[in-house]
């Protein structure tokens, strides 16, 4: 190699180095702005939207989505979807472990699939329902405190080429930035829940009951209709505490809460008023229907064997009161 060639090589290396530094500087500036956006909100859905918007800025793709895990069913559901054929996708669910997204959610590991037709993990059911053709996928887990909450999935890179390791690294960096914001949001949500829920039974507390009742009465005054209340007081509950201890008494209250949840409608507001007293708000419900609902609760409590898991199987009863507005 002569002197001129060596100089040309050095110039080329310097040019590549400058370009690399510029790219790193752009990425640094980008993630600083992402960090500012993420710390500007405590709302979980807003954080997910920020993740989605910035994922598309980093890596252009035909479609991208965030799927979250429903802990009750152990399924993934589409929380946010953008791109083609999004209208038909919102009601689709995947089992954790099913498809590429399910695999990533189960393993907690990122994945690039260059050609889905050659990957046995790919689930074609979504494509069949939406008439969309998935060719390649980039998928990363959304993790907070070592717990997988869901996944971020990008489909079909614009231009036709496959996703690469650099793009995967950018997505992982984006999720890493979001992790702290997600933790803050979940802590905020937990604090908000504690403000309106009873810590033992997880039912609403007196504060929330008071607020809800005001709203329901205002609604009745403004647009008509009725609202009813059921007051429930456990009979001889003190004897449970005296004979079996306060821990067993607490477990009885938890079982009462579950009976109420199972017996009542989704629109009904169930609260623990204090001690062994509960109050249920029944929106758009008159006195006759309220009486029927009360009898159903009363019978459910009488039939239930309390503390069966503790080997006791005791029967209890409750006293009830009913009030209806505006009657």
Residue, then its C-alpha position, 0 to 999 in steps of 0.5 A: x500500500x503506497x502513501x496515497x492509499x494509506x492517507x485515503x484509508x485514514x480519511x475514510x476511517x476518520x469519516x466513518x468515525x465522525x459519522x458514528x459519533x454523530x449517530x451516537x449523539x443523535x441517539x443520545x439526544x433522542x433518548x434524552x427527549x424520550x426520558x423527558x416525555x416518560x417522566x412527564x406522566x404517571x398514567x400507564x396508558x400514556x407511557x405505553x403511547x410514548x413507547x409506541x410513538x418512539x418505537x416507530x421513530x426509531x424503526x419504521x415498520x408496517x405495523x406495531x403493537x403493544x400486548x399486555x398480559x391479563x393475569x387472570x386468564x394468562x393471555x396477551x391482549x392488544x392494548x395499542x395497535x397501529x398500522x394496517x388492518x388494526x380494526x380487527x385485531x383489538x379483540x384477538x387474544x393469545x395465550x402466553x407461550x402462543x405465537x412469537x409474542x407469546x413466546x417472548x412474553x413467556x421467556x422474557x427474552x427479545x426475538x427477531x424472526x427474519x422469515x415467519x414462514x420458517x419459524x414454527x413459533x409463528x401463529x398465523x391466526x391473526x393474519x387469517x382474521x385481519x387479512x394482513x401478511x406478516x413477513x418478519x417480526x421484532x419483539x421485545x418484552x416489557x419488563x418491570x421489576x423482573x416481571x414481564x408485563x407484556x411485549x412490544x412487537x414490530x411487524x414487517x420493516x419498511x423497505x422489505x429487509x429484515x430487522x437487525x441487531x442494531x434495531x433490536x438494541x434500540x428497542x431494548x434501550x427504549x424499553x429500559x428507559x420506559x421501565x422506570x416510568x412504568x414502575x413509577x406509574x404502577x406505584x402511583x396506581x397502587x397508591x391511588x387504589x389504596x386511597x379508595x379501597x379497603x386493604x383487607x377485602x380489596x372492596x371500596x372504602x367509606x371514602x369512595x362510597x361517600x363520593x359515589x353516593x353523591x354522584x348517584x344522587x346528583x344523577x337521579x336529581x338531574x336525569x331521573x331514575x333511582x339508586x338503592x343501598x343495601x346495608x349488611x351487618x354480620x350477626x354475632x361476628x364478635x364471637x368469631x373473633x373471640x372463639x377463633x381469633x382475629x386472623x380467622x375473623x379477617x378471613x371471614x370478612x374476605x369470604x363475605x367480600x367474595x360472596x358479594x362480588x359473586x352475587x352482585x352485578x358488575x355495575x354495583x358498588x360494593x364497599x366495606x363500611x367498617x368492621x363487619x359492616x358492608x354497604x352496596x350501592x345499586x345504580x338504577x335500581x328500585x326498591x322491589x329489585x333491591x329486596x330481591x337482590x338482598x334476599x339473594x345475598x342473604x341466602x348465599x351467606x346462609x348456604x356458605x361454609x366459612x373457614x372451610x380451608x381452615x378445617x372449621x366449616x362454620x355457618x353465619x348469618x347477616x342482618x340487612x337494611x334497605x334504602x332507595x332514593x328518591x322513594 
